[in-house]
């Protein structure tokens, strides 16, 4: 196993996300990382308070009975004991220092290498300890390799150590490129008009408060947005004006959203000893947002980036530079952006961390008595286990824990608005609503659209996406009998063979009037589902075309189809399509999910749709929304800046103890909670509870049935291959039951000259195993697409891959309701709130998921309010 890296840091991991977090999170691919922060005062026994912010990283906060700042000498007796404890757990280690003040603790270690990553000239900072310069001299003698955070620091250290390497601040361009979507502005800007001039970072003695005051006074219409914590200076010393807005510390995830709403980025640093050697990380992050930048002449900005950053030495010059940035011509902006892109192309945190790691692996060890040096290349390829540092009994606490960052979990966190923690096992939010980027194409996990009759959900769409939301008329079609007919099938029979049309109409008449009592035909109705025979979304019905289920009592879904649509529509579409979709015998499905009433066929519409081509669909569900940019993922990601709690990715819940109100993550971390919202599949939740669940609950979970979906995404080197949005394929001629035309959801989903489609195939291990997988399945889908005319034999396939969705559709078999109630009743005893399609085991679309998340948040708030009243 690779050596651990034991890091001594003066910065808190959960403070501003900057150089240490970027580098160490990347080095965690190769080494376990243990970060020992400055101590905190604790009146009890000294101990290490730990947590894991990311896989492979353990953060230790020493708790000592000394109420002094930093690595003060009075802490040392306690810290030595705690560091020895860490060294025992990680005997094979490298020592890494961000602060020389921790140097006395080196004697408790036996490192194979000592690294000094000098990111700032800390001795020049306000309130710097008097011993800092002396300890830095000692650290430079003890270190085997020294990294510096910029050219100025490199020049100041290169003559003091024989092995100094300059690694200026870099950038996670993929993160900050989100700012290029200017419509994705942070909601905090809602009541702040433009133009906005922004800064984010620590506001301390390095920040020129007087300069900001003068900029704000020069143009009252300019809005100055300042994002970051205020430290080491009094908040009373900050300039105050109607056009200066202090946003406080914000999560790293929110920074691109602030940039998206700014017109000019500021680097308003004071020129003093504390800024003499700084290399601001935000310089390149601003560039990734492709925004104009105005800076005071700090050396590492002025010397390196003056061709793209406007440098101004006093307030009048700074104001003029901001004016010029706001008035720059299109050609000037384009030229500057091109220079920014060239700079960014030559740097990244990934490349920086890789080069640092390479140097560390090739630097001689300090002690010649240690074992023969492990081959550097072999060590580079050694990946640490996921968070092997975690001790089994390490606990942390979350007031409200939400499991799963799909649409329901995101909505729950969005509506809670306080210190909830959202745990997601994947490396991005979205659940099955995630999107994939592949060779310029964007593909969703199966087809997703935005539609709702709920005014609140429609308002959410606008809030989350703003101008990135596009509405369009639905083009849904069915391909059968070698012809296309509009969706829904029963209202657009024109074009089908005459004998098929005749069977469908006669069957509908028989269903309507066959043995129906007149009272049933005239039964009043509220809205009812299942207005189409695809059984995948439902349409509202009105008027008297409905009769109560209890008067017709279909025994199962197949009987329901015959009763509702008649034998012809059942034979030629509804039965074959639904068998293909549901992958289980339709006789084993009940009908409660279709609504409480049976819709009767509208014969007038059926006959009209048979005599002439159907017009474009009308009504509220004839239009749907989709993000213009970013795929359906854009809707999911848009929740993030609104969520006031925290989100933890790569956090897979593997064990649950409802009685103890705790669960365990795959990295060994144990989380205790007051309230729990689960959106994970109900059978999976019962599985991770294990033997703590009673036998009847485990049996009920085993009885829950679902179907899975395998998607084959295909990118074709031909534009506009169809004008349709999705097509149903009821016949066995194709392996897929539906094609979602991803390329027509939004033009942004396609690269130039390309077009994307998604073939959807349902399967069930018990009833309909997936017959092919991998390249064989891809080849079959391409062949079937050619067979039905979606593709041509000479089409060039630019990319093709498959995506598996093990849990896709909940099956409403006759035992479902009883099994779900058994599980829910038991979980309710332990305050677990179930929310969403897979946790409630309901047939939900994404808009229903948003409402389910809202209701879950309201349930948590109700419990909190009840607890607060009880405590009074």
Secondary structure by P-SEA (a helix, b strand, c coil): ccbbbbbbbcccccccccaaaaaaaaaccccbbbbbccbbbbccccccccccccccbbbbbbbcccccccccccaaaaaaaaaaaaaaacccbbbbbcccccccccccccccbbbbbcccccccccccccaaaaaaaaaaaaccbbbbccaaaaaaccccccbbbbbcccccccccccccccccccccccccccccccccccccccccaaaaaaaaaacccbbbbbbbbbcccccccccccccccccccccccaaaaaaaaccbbbcccccccccccccccaaaaaaaabbbbbbcccccccccccccbbbbccaaaaaaaaaaaaaccaaaaaaaaaaaaaaaaaccaaaaaaaaaaaaaacccccccccccccaaaaaaccccccccccccbbbbbcbbbccccaaaaaaaaaaccbbbbbbcccccccccbbbbcccbbbcccccccccccaaaaaaaaaaccccbbbbbbbccccccccccccccccccccccaaaaaaaaaaaaaaaccccccccccccccccccccccccbbbbbcccccccccccccccaaaaaaacccaaaaaacaaaaaaaaacccccccccccccccccccaaaaaaaaaacccccccccccbbbbbcccccccccccccccccbbbbccccccccccccccccccccbbbbbcbbbbcccaaaaaaaacccccaaaaaaaaaccbbbbbbbbbbbcccccccccbbbbccccccccccccccccccccccccbbbbbbbbbbbcccccccccaaaaaaaaaaaaaaaccccccccccccccccccccccccccaaaaaaaaaaaaaaaacccccccccccccccaaaaaaaaaaaaaaaaaaaaaaaaaac
